[in-house]
Amino acid sequence: MNTPANRPAATGKRAPLRLSENSLVVLAKRYLKKNEHGEPIETPEELFWRVARAIAQADANYGEAERVEETAHKFYNLMGSLDFVPNSPTLMNAGRRLGQLSACFVLPVEDSIDSIFEAIKHAAMIHKSGGGTGFAFSRIRPESDKVLSTQGVASGPVSFMTVFDTATETIKQGGTRRGANMGILRVDHPDIEKFITCKTDNDRLNNFNISVTLTDAFMEAVEKDGEYDLINPRTGERVTSLSARKVFDRIVQSAWKNGEPGVIFLDSVNRSNPTPHVGQIESTNPCGEQPLLPYESCNLGSINLARMVKDGRIDYDRLAQVVRDVVHFLDNVIDVNKYPLPMIQEMTLANRKIGLGVMGFADMLIALGIPYNCEQAIETAEQVMRFIQEESKAASAALAQKRGNFPNYPGSVYDRPETPYMRNATTTTIAPTGTISIIANCSSGIEPVFAISFVRKVLDGQELLEVHPLFQKIAHERGFYSDELMKRIAERGSLKSFMEIPEDVRRVFVVAHDVSPEWHIRIQAAFQEYTDNAVSKTINFPFKATPEDVRSAYLLAYKLGCKGLTIYRDGSREVQVLNIQRKPQYPQVEPRPRPDKTVGVTERINTGCGKLYVTINSDEYGFCEVFAQMGKAGGCAYSQIEATGRLISLALRSGVKAESIIKQLMGIRCPSPVWRNGEQVVSCSDAIAKVLNHQAQTNIASVLDEMGACPDCGASVEHEGGCIVCRSCGFSRCS
C-alpha cells in the first residue's frame, strides 16, 4: 500500500465524464448555471471545471500559485471520475458571485429577545445563501417563567420556534428552496414534555427537524427507573423531578407516531469535542451528523465507495489517494468560501473543520458479494472507515506541516507530542447524500439500496423501468433476466419472494426494508467508531413495528456508542403512493366522504373578470376541496366557477392527483387575460389552477407528508437522515 510520501502525484489527464441519465437530469435542474429564462448555460463538464478552478485558487494563499492549474486538474478528476462529490452548496456556488460553499451552520440562541431575533436574522441570511441551521433552545427560560423587565410571563422555547419557522418559510435558499433547521432541547429543560410533542401535528414546524439531547445521567435514570431533575436555565435551580422512563417513553411514542423527535446523546458528542477549551457543543446541523460550536460552519463531501472496488476487492491504494486529495479539496474550500457572517468566518477559520464522508457503501458490499445485514458487513464498515479516518488524519497533518495547524490547536485534543501537526479539528462526517449520490449514480450514504428495481417518472410523464446495474449484470450472466421479472420486482421492491432468483443472489441484494433495525444500528455504530463527528442514517421500521421496537432501538444505539438516532416507521407520516409496495387507496370512481372539519387557506388572484378568491381545504389525506368566489360575478359566470370548484373537489376526494388537475386546467383561455407577477392569468379556470399549484409548491412538506410522492415529478421519495429525497429528479428537502 502506498504511503503519503510516495504516492504518485496527480496528472493533468482528464477523467472521462460518464454521467447517467438521472445524473444529467439532476444537474440540469439543480446545479448548472442558468440564464434569465431558467435554461442551463453550462455543461456538467463546465460545472466541474468551474468548481475545480475556484477551489484550487486557495493554493496561491500558501505560496503555491504555480501549482493552481495542476491542483485544478486534480480536483476536476476527483469529481469528473465520480470518485468524490462535494456538498451541494459547493457545487452550486463555487466560482459564482454568491460563493457560499458550506452546507451546515449552528447559531447560538441566548435567553433574551435581542439574541432570539438576532438569531432569526442570521438564520435568514444563511438560508438565503443555501445553508441549513441548527439551534439549541435550551437556554431560553421555560413557559410561564418570570420576565423581569416587564413583570410578565415567558412564552417558552416552543413558542419562539414557531417564529423561527415562520421566518424560514418566507426565505428561499439561494432562491431555489426553503431553509432547513434543527431545533434541539435538553431533556432536563422544564418545557421538555411540550417540546417532545410539538410536531405531533404534521402541519406545525414544517421547517424544523427536532431532537432531544439526552445526557448520560438521564439514560442511567431510565435504566434504573429513577427520577431526574428539570432545571430552569435562567436560574440554574431545580424546578421539579420527572420519571425518566415516562419521559423516555413519551419520546419513543412520538417518534413511533411520526419519526420525531430524534435523539442526540449529548455527553457522547462532547466526549469527542476536539476543542473543549473553546466551548461545549449544544447543537447540530439539520440532519444531525455535524455537531458544531456556536457560529461554526462545516463543509462536507463524500467519497463514492462503489468506485473503490477492483477485481472483487477493496482498492485501498486508490482509496488512500482519493482521501488525500479530498482533504486538500475540503481544506481549500475553507479559504475560498464567502461566509454569510463575520462571526462564522472567524470561528470556522479558527477550527477549520472538514467533514469527509462516504456514499455507495451498499453498492460496495454488493460488489464484494457481502449482504448488508451480516457480520462481514459490520467488519467491512469498520475497516473502511478506520482506513479513511487514519488516512484523513495523515493528510491533514501533512497539510499542517506546509500551511500551519488550525489556530485553536493549542489546548485541543491534538495538542500532544505524538500529534504535533493537525490542519483540521475534524476530518470525517457521514452525511446524507441525497442528490449528490444521484449525480454519482450510487447508493445513498451508508444506507442499504432502496429498491433493486423501480419505476422512474421522467419529466414528460413517461415511466421508465430502472434496475440496479449490478443486479442487471448478474441477472444477464446467470440467465434469469427478463423485463417482466424486473417489473414484478419493481412492484414489490424486495427479492425475498422471488424463488426463481438464485438464493445467493437474493441474499446479497437486500433492500432497506429487508434490513432489521438492529442491523441498521450496528452499521451506524460501526461507522461512528471511526468518525470524528456523527453519522446520519435513517433506521427504517416496518409499519407494523411497535413503540417497544423503537424503544429497544434507542437503547441499543446508546449502548453501541452512536451519537444520535433518527427513526422512520414506514407509512407513519402519510398514505403513501409508492412505486413499490403499493398500499390500497380510495377507489377512483367513488370519492371519500368530506370530513366534518378541514383546514385550508384562501388566496386572492386577479383575473380578467375581477378578483377571484380561491379557497383550498385539506383533510388528513391531502387536498380535498376547492371553493372559488368572485365578488361581483353572477349568473352564468358564477355557476361556471362553482361547477369548476365542485368538480375539482370531487376529483381530489376520488384520489386524483392535484398535479393532474392542474395540468388539465392550466392554460384554458378566455377573452380577457391579465398579467400577474410576471405571468399571464388567462381565465378563471387558469387562475384556480395557479392557486392550486402555488399551494402544492409552497406546502411541500405537507404534500410529502400526505402523499409520500415527490412534488416535482410524482415519483416515490426516500427518507434519509431527517431528509426526504427523490432519486428520480433530485428533489431534496430536510425536515
N, C-alpha and C positions, 0 to 999 in steps of 0.2 A: 504494500500500500504506500502511495506517495506521502511524504511529509510536507508541511507547509513550505519548507525551504527548497525542496527540489521538484515541486510540481511544475509542469510546463506552463509558460506564460500564454495568455490569450493571443490569438492570432487575429489578423484583420479579415479573415474569411467570414463571409456572412452565412448565418444559419438559414437553411431553406424554410420558407414560410408555408406551412401546411395547416390550414385552418379548416375546421369542419363547417358545414352549412349553418349549424346552430351558432357557432362562434362568430361567423360573419354577420348573422342577424343581430346578435347581441352587441357587437362592436359598432355596427351602423346605428343602432337605436340608442345606445347608452354612452358611447365613448368617443366616436370620431367627431372632429370639429365639423360644425355645420354653418351654413350661410343663414341669411335672414329668413329664408323660406323653410328652414329645417332640413335642408338637403346636405348630406355629407360632402365635405370638400377636402377630405384627406382619405388615403387608403390605410388599411391596417398596417402595412409596412411603414408608411409615413408616420403613423401614430407611434410605433415602437422606436423609430428613429428620433422623433420629437422628444419622447421621454428619455431615451438613452443619452442624447446630447445634452439635454437640460441637466440631468443628474450628474453626468461626467464633469460638468463645469466646476464642481466643488474641488476637484483635484488641483486646480490652479491656486486655491487658497493655501496649499501646502507645498508650494514651490515645484509643482509638477505640471506646469502649463503645457509643456511639450508632450505630455502623455494623455492629454484630454481626449484627443481623437482615438487613440488606442483604447482608452477606457470606454469611450462611446461604443466602439465595435464590440467590446466585451459585454457591455450591458445590453446592446441590441441582440447579441447571440443568446444571452440568458432568456430574454423574452421571446425572441423570434423562434427559438427551438421549443418553446413552451416548457422549458425546464423550470421556469420561475415566472410568476406574475405578481407585481406589487399590488397593494390595496387600491381600491377604485379611485379615491381622490388623486393619487399619484398618476394613474393612467389618464384621468380626465384633465388634470390641471397642469402637469409638468410642461414647461415650455410655453405656457399661455399666460395671459395677463393676470388671472386670479392667483395662480401659483401656490394655492394652499394644498399641501400634499398629505396631511395627516388625517387618519380616519377617526381617531378617538381622543377625547378630552375629558378631564374631570374638573369641575368648578366647585369652589367652596360655597357653602350656604351657612352663614352665621345667624345668630338669633337677634336680628334687627331688621326693620323694614328696609333700611338703606342697603344692607347686604343682600337681602332677598331679591329686591328689584334690580340691584346691580348684577346679580347672577342671571336674572331673566334677560337683561340687556346683552350681557356677554354671550349667553346661550344663543340668542337670536343672531349675533354676528358669526358665531361658529356654524350654526345651521345654514346660514346663507352661503358660507364658504364650502359647504359639503361635508362637515364633520358631525359626529354624534357626541352627546354629552352625558356624563354621569354626575349624579348629585347624591350626597348623603344629607338627609334631612334630620339627622339625629340630634343636631344642636338646637333645633327650634323648640321652644317651650311647648308643653302639651296644651291641648284644647282646654279652655276654661281656666287656665292659669292666669296670674295677675299680669297686667300691662301697667307698669309703674308710672309711665309718662302720662297716661290718660285715665288711670284708675279703672280701666275697662278690663275685659277678659280676652285672652288669646284665642285665635281660631284653630291653631294647631297645624302640624305639618301637612296633613292630608288636604286641608283646605287650600294651603298655598300651592300644593302640587297641581291643583286644578288651574291656578293662574298660570303656572309654567306650561301646562298642557295647552291652554287656550292660546298662549303666545306662540307656541310651536306650530299650532295649526295654521297660523297666518303667515309663517315664514317658510318658503320653499328652499331646500338645499340647492344652492347654485342654480336656482330657477328651474330645477327638474324634479325634486322630490321633497317631501316633508321631512323634518328632522326627527331623529330618534333620541330618546332619553332613557337613562336608567335612574330609577328612584329607589333609594336604599334607606332603611330604618333599622336601628339596632333593636334587638329583641328585648332589651331592658328599658326601652322608651315607654313612658306611660300610655302613649296612643297606639301601642303595637297591635292591639286587637282590631282597632278600626282600620289600621293600615293593611293588615292581612286580608281583609275582605273588601278593600276599596276598589278592586277590579272584578268583583263577582258579577256585576252587570257589564256585559261586553260593550256597552255604549259609553263607558266612562274611561278617562285617562288613556285614550287610544294611542297617544304618542309616547307612552311610557311602557317599558318593562319594569317590573318591581321585584325587589329581592329583600329578604330579611337577613341581616347579618347575625349569625349565631355564634356565641362565644363558647369556649371550652367549658366554662363554668355552667353555662346553660345546658350543654349536652350532657354533662355529668349529672345535673339535676334531673334531666329526662331519664337517664339510665336508672337513677336511684328513686325515681318517683317523688322527688322533693320539690320544694318551692324555691323561687328565686325572686330577687328584689327588682322593682321598677324604680328607676332613678330619674328625678326631674333634672334635665340638663341645665336649666337656669340656675338652680341652687346646689346641685350635686347631692341632694338629700333623697332619702328613700321615701317613696310615695305610698307604696303598698307591696304586697307579695302575691304572686300567682303560682298556680300549679304548673311546673314546667311541661309536664306531659299533656296537660289540657291545651296549652298554647301551641305546643308542637303538633298535636293532633288537629288543631284548627288550621295550621299551616298546611298540613297534609291534606285535609279535606278540601281546602280552597284550591290547592294545586291539582288535586284529583278532578275537581269540577271543571277547571278551565286552564290549567297549566301555570297559574300564577298564585302566589309569589314563588320565585325561585329562592334558593338559599345560598348564602355565602358563608363559609367558615372563616370568620374574621381573624381569629388567632393564627390559623394556618397561613392565611395570607400574609400577616405581619411577621411571622417567623421567617419568611423568605424575602422580606423587605430589604433590598440591598443598601438602602441609605436611611437607617433608623435615626441617625443623628440629624437628618433633615426634617423628618416628620413621620407620623403614623399614617398608614393607608386607611381610608374610610370608605372609599367608593371605587367603582369600576366603570368601564365604558358600557354602552348599552347592551352588548351581548355577554358581558361578564368575564371575558377572557383576559382583560387588561386592567389589573389593579393599578391605580395611579395616585400620586400625591396631588393635592390641590394645585391647579393651574399647570398640570403636567399634560403633555400630549405624547402620543406614540405613533410611529409609522410602522406598518406591518407589510408582510409579503409572504408568499407561500411557495415552497418547492413542490414540484409535481413528482411524487414518488413513483407514479406509474412509469415514468421515463428513466427510473434508476434501476431497472431490471434488465439483465443481459444474460442470455442463454440459461434462463431459469434460475438465476442467482442475483442477489443484490450487488450492483456495481458500486462498491464503496469508493473506489478511486474517483469515479465520475461524481459521486455524491459529495466527496470531500472538496473537489474543485468548485462545484456549484455553491456549496456553503460558503467557501472563502470569498467567492465573487459576490454573493448576495450580501454578506456582511459589509463589504466595501460599498455596494449599491445603497443599502439602507443607511449607513453612516453618512454617505454623501447627501442623502435626502434631507437629513437634519440641517445641513448647511445651506442648501438652496431653497429650503421651504420658506414661504411667506406666511408668517404666523398671524392669526387674526387679532391677537392681543399682545402687547409688550410683556406682560407678566408670564404669558405662556411661553413666549420665546426665551425669556430668562430662565425659567425652570427647566424647559426641555433641553436647552444647551448645557445646563449645569449637570444633568444626569445622562443625557444622550442615550436614552433607552431606545432599543430597537426590538422588534418582535418578529423573528423569523419562525415561520410555521410550515405546515405541510398540507398537501391535498393529494388525492389519488391513492390514499392508503389502502382502501378496499380493492382498487384495481391492482395494486402491487401484490396483495395477498392472492388474488385470483391468478395473476401471472406466475406466482410461486407455487400454486396448487394448494393453498392453505385456506381452510374455511375461516370465516371471520369469528365464529363462536367456538374457538378451541384454544387449548393451552399454547399451541405453537404460534397462534396469532398474538397472544399476550407476549410471548418471548420475542417475537419479531418486532412488536411495537417498542418494547424496552430497548432492544439492541439498536434499532434505527434511531430512536430519539436520543439515546445516550450518545451515539456517534455524532449526531447533529449538534447536541449540546457541547460536547468536548471540542469539536472542530470549530464551532462558532466562537467559543471562548478563546481558542488558539488564534483564530483570525482577528478577533477584537484586540488581543494582546499584541499581535504583530502590528496592527494599525496604530496602537497606542505608542509603540516604540518610535514610530515615524511622526505621529501627529499629536501625541500627548494623551495622558489619562483624562477621563471626564472630570470636570472641575470639582465635583463633590466626592472624588475618590478618597481624599484624606478622611478617615473616620468611617468609611464604608466597610462592607463585609470583605472587600478585596484587599484592604489596607493591611497586608501582612507580607513577610519576606518571600513566601513562595509564589505570590502573585503581584509582582511589583508593577505590572502594566495591565491596564484594562481600559479600553476606549469607551465601552458602553456599560451602563449599570445593569442592564438586562439585555439578553440577546435572543431569547426564544419565547414564543407565544403561539398557541394553537387557536387560530381564529376561524370563524365560519367563512367559507369561501364561495358562497352562493354564485355570483355572476362570474368571478374570475375562474372558477373551476369549469364553467361552461366554455369560457374562452380557451382554457387549456384542454378541453374535451376529456375530462377525467372525473372521477367520483369526488364528492364534496368533502373537504376537510378530512377528518378521521371517521366519517360516518360510513355505515355499510352502503352498498348500492341500493338505491331507492326502488328500482324495478329493472328486471332483466330485459323486458320488452314493454314498450308503452307507445301510446298514440300521441304524436306531436301535432299540435294545431299550428298551421302557418298562417301568415297574415291575410291571405285571400280566402280564408275559411276552410281550406282543404285540410285533410288529416293524413299525416304520413306515419307509417309504422317505423319506429326506431328500435333497434336491437343492440344490446351491448356488444361491441366489436369482438371481444374475446370469446363470448358465448357463440356469436355467429360463426367465428372461425372454427371453433371446436365442433359445432353442430355440422358444418360442412365436411370437416375432416372425418368425422365419425359417422356420417351418413344419416343423421336424423333431422336435418334441416328441412323445413317446409314453411311457406308463408302462412298456411292455415294454422300450423302449430304455433308460430310466433304470434298470430292474432289471438289465439286462445290464451297464451301466456300473458299477453297484454291485458286481457280481461281479468285475470286472476292475480297477476303480479308475481306470485311465488311459484317456484318449480315443484313444491312439495308433492302435489297430487299427480304429477305427470310421470307415470310409471314407464312410459316409452322412452324417457330420457335416462341414460345410464346413471346408476346410483352415485358413482364417484363424481359425476358432473353436478348432480343435484346437491351433493354435499358441499361442493366448493362455491357454487353460485347461490349463496344465500342473500336475501334482501332484508331490509331494515326490520320488517315485521316477522321475519323468521328468527330474529335475534332476541333472546330474553333480556329483560332489564339488567340482570346480573352480569351478563357478558358485556353489555353496553358500558356499564360502570367499571368493570375490570379493565376494559380497553382504555377508558378515560384515565383511570388511575395509573395505568402503565405509562401513558404519555406524560401524565402530570409529574411522575417521579423525576423526569429529566427535563422539565420545562421551568424556566425562571418564573414566568408569570402564571397564567392559568390556562385552562383548556375549555374551549367552547364546544359543547356537544349536547345534542338532544337525546334524552333517554326515552325511547318510544315505548308506550304501553298500548296493548290492545284495548278496544272499547270496554270489554268485559272485565278489565282489571279493577281491583277493589282498592279502597283507601289504604288497607293494610299492606297491599303490594307497594304502594307509593311510600308508605312509612318505612318499610324494610329497605327500599332503595336509598332513602336519605341516610339511614343508619349505616348502610354498607358503604356509601360514599364517604361518610365521615371516618369510618374505621379504616378505609383504604388510603386515606390521605388526600382525597380530592379537595380542591379549594372552593368548590361550589357545585350546584347541580340544577339543571333545567330539565323538567319532565314534560312530556306531552302525551296525553291519552287520546288515541285516535277517535275522532268524532266528537270530542268534548266541547269544541267551540262552534261547531256548525253541523248542518245537514249537508254532508259532503257530496259534491258532484265530481267524482274522481274518474280518471280514465282507467283505473284498476280498482278491483274490489268494490264494485258498484253496490250501493245500497238502494233499497226501494224508495221511489219518490212518489209524489202525488200523481195520479193518472192525468194525462194531458187533456182528457175530454171532460173532466169534472173538477171545477175549482174547489179549493179548500175553503171552508167556511170563513167568513170575515170574523175576526175576534172582537170581543166587546171593547177592547182597549187597543189603540195603536199609537205609535209615536211618529211624528213627522215634522216636516219643515215646509214653509211657504216661500216661494221665490217670485219676485215680480220681474217680468220681462216685457220689453216694448215690442209691439207688433205693428204692422201697417193699419190694423183696425183699432189700435188703442193699447192700453196697458193690460196685460194678461197676468192674472195671479194663479200660479200653479202650486198646488199642494200635493206632496208626495209622502205617503204614510207607509210605515213598515210594521210588520209583526215579527214573531220570533224566527221566521224563515226568510225574511228579507222584504223587499218592496212588495206591497200588497194592494195598493190602490192609488189612483191619481184623480184629483179634482182640479178643474180649471174654471175660472170665472173672469168675465170681462165686465168692468163696471157698467158701461152703457149699452152693452150688447143685448139684443132681444130677438125674438122671432127665430128665423132660420139660423142665424149665426150662433145664438145661444144654444139651440138644440144640437147643432153640429159639435160644438165644443163639449157639451155634456155627453153626447154619444161617444166622442173620442175618448174621454176620460173613463166612461163605463167599460168600453171595450179593452182599454189598456189594463184596467183593474181586473177584469175577467181573465185576461191573458196572464197577468202576473200571478194571480192566485191559482192558475192552472199549471204553473210550473214553467212557463215560457220565460227565457232569459231576458233581462232588461235590454241587453245588447241587441237581441234580435228585434225587439220592439223599436228601439232607437233607429236601427238600420232601416226599418220599413217606413218610419215617419219622417226621418231627416231628409230634407230636400224637397218635400212636397211644396209646390209653389202656388201662390195666389197672385192677383194683380197688384198687390200693394206691399212689396218688400220694404224693409227698413234696415239701416245699419245699426249695430250694437257692439260696442267694444271691439271694433275692427273686423266684425264678421256680419254677414247678412242674416237676418231673420226673414225667411221668405213666405211664411204662412203661420197660422196659429198652430197647426199640427207640427210644423218645424220647430216652433217655439217650445212646445211641450216636450218634444224630443230633446232639445238642447238643455232644458232644465233637468230632465231625467238623466241625461248623460253627465251633466255637471255634478249632480248629487252622487252618481255612481263613482265618478272620479275623485271627488273631494272626500267621500266617505269610504276610502279604500279599505281601511281596517274593518269597517262594518261589513263591506261587501265580502271580504275574505272570510270573516268570522261566520257569515251567514251562508255563504255559497261554497267555500272551500275551493274556489276557482280563481285563476288569475284575472284581475280586472282588465288587463290589456289584451290578452289573447284567448281567455277562457279555458286554458289548459289547467291540469291539476297542479297544486302547489305542494311544496315540501316544507316541513317545519324543521329549522336547523338553528340551534343555539340562540333561541329567542327571536329568530327572524323567519320570515316567510319568503320562499324563493320559488320562482317559476323557471324550470330548466328548459322550457320551450322558447321563451322570448327574452329571458334575462331579468324580468321584473323582480325586484327585491325590496322588502320592507321589514324593518325591525319594529318590535312591539306591535 
